[in-house]
């Protein structure tokens, strides 16, 4: 389960913006798939667009190109790592 840090913050943001009606499941590990049939949150490609927009707005990063977006949105960990890398690159 995601217990703290950026991954937890992102999990909370995703639950809020994607209107996940159920609480975050215990199965939501940092490496669990975010999008698709294996996602514990049941998120789809439309949710992915909402996540990208919210993350870009909230964290001031830019997620470009569909292929980059897919890699970044694989899991909470890949998304958090992307944000950390982008934040360091801007310094």
C-alpha positions in Angstrom: 0.0 0.0 0.0 1.1 3.5 -0.7 1.9 5.1 2.7 3.5 8.4 2.1 5.5 10.8 0.0 4.9 11.8 -3.6 3.3 8.5 -4.5 0.7 8.9 -1.8 0.0 12.5 -2.8 -0.4 11.4 -6.5 -2.7 8.6 -5.4 -4.9 11.0 -3.5 -5.0 13.4 -6.5 -5.9 10.7 -8.9 -8.7 9.4 -6.7 -10.1 12.9 -6.5 -9.9 14.0 -10.1 -11.0 10.6 -11.5 -13.9 10.4 -9.1 -13.0 7.0 -7.8 -16.0 6.2 -5.7 -14.4 3.5 -3.6 -11.5 4.2 -1.2 -8.1 3.5 -2.5 -7.8 -0.3 -2.3 -5.0 -1.9 -0.3 -3.9 -3.4 -3.6 -2.8 0.0 -4.8 1.0 -0.5 -4.5 3.4 2.1 -6.0 4.1 -0.3 -8.9 0.4 -1.3 -9.5 -0.8 -0.4 -13.0 -2.6 2.9 -13.1 -4.6 2.5 -16.3 -6.3 -0.4 -17.9 -8.0 -3.7 -16.9 -5.3 -4.5 -14.3 -5.6 -1.2 -12.5 -6.9 -1.6 -9.0 -8.7 1.8 -9.5 -10.4 0.7 -12.8 -9.0 3.7 -14.7 -9.2 4.0 -18.5 -7.7 6.2 -21.2 -10.1 9.1 -20.5 -8.9 9.0 -16.9 -5.3 9.1 -18.2 -6.0 12.4 -20.0 -7.5 13.9 -16.8 -4.5 12.7 -14.8 -2.0 14.2 -17.3 -3.8 17.6 -17.2 -4.0 17.6 -13.4 -0.4 16.6 -12.9 0.9 19.2 -15.3 -1.2 21.9 -13.6 -0.3 20.8 -10.0 3.4 20.0 -10.4 4.3 22.3 -13.3 5.7 19.5 -15.5 5.0 18.7 -19.1 4.0 15.2 -20.2 4.4 15.1 -23.9 3.8 12.6 -26.7 1.5 9.6 -26.3 4.4 7.1 -25.9 6.0 9.2 -23.1 2.6 9.5 -21.4 2.1 5.7 -21.5 5.5 5.1 -19.8 4.9 7.9 -17.2 1.5 6.6 -16.3 2.4 3.0 -15.9 2.3 3.3 -12.1 2.4 5.8 -9.2 6.1 5.1 -9.0 6.8 5.9 -12.6 4.7 9.0 -12.4 6.4 10.2 -9.2 9.9 9.4 -10.7 9.0 11.5 -13.8 7.9 14.4 -11.7 11.1 14.2 -9.6 13.3 14.1 -12.7 11.5 17.0 -14.3 11.7 19.1 -11.1 15.5 18.5 -10.9 16.0 19.3 -14.6 14.3 22.7 -14.1 16.7 23.7 -11.3 
